[in-house]
Amino acid sequence: SFRMYDPRTGTWRVTWFAPVSGTVVDLTARLVGEEIVLEGVEPSGMLDRWIFSDITPDTFTWTGHESIDQGKTWPLVERMLLSRSA
């Protein structure tokens, strides 16, 4: 991933490179309450929403959602419970 802060919008611009498929996805990241939410569109037109939640000094949850109906529904496609390492 490549990340760059955009002070004009107060968001992060993220470009994610999928190593297996070779897909490149541009996302916008923002703080929503206590969560970090990234949203973008894949080349196929599918919408992506990635959410970092339950953030503590040592752990966080990452969920991935995809929408194939222009954002009407956001099924969960992946969930990871992660811990930081030193």
Sequence and secondary structure as in RCSB ss.txt:
>XXXX:A:sequence
SFRMYDPRTGTWRVTWFAPVSGTVVDLTARLVGEEIVLEGVEPSGMLDRWIFSDITPDTFTWTGHESIDQGKTWP
LVERMLLSRSA
>XXXX:A:secstr
 EEEEETTTTEEEEEEE TTT  EEEEEEEEETTEEEEEEE TTS EEEEEEES  SSEEEEEEEEESSTTS   
EEEEEEEE   
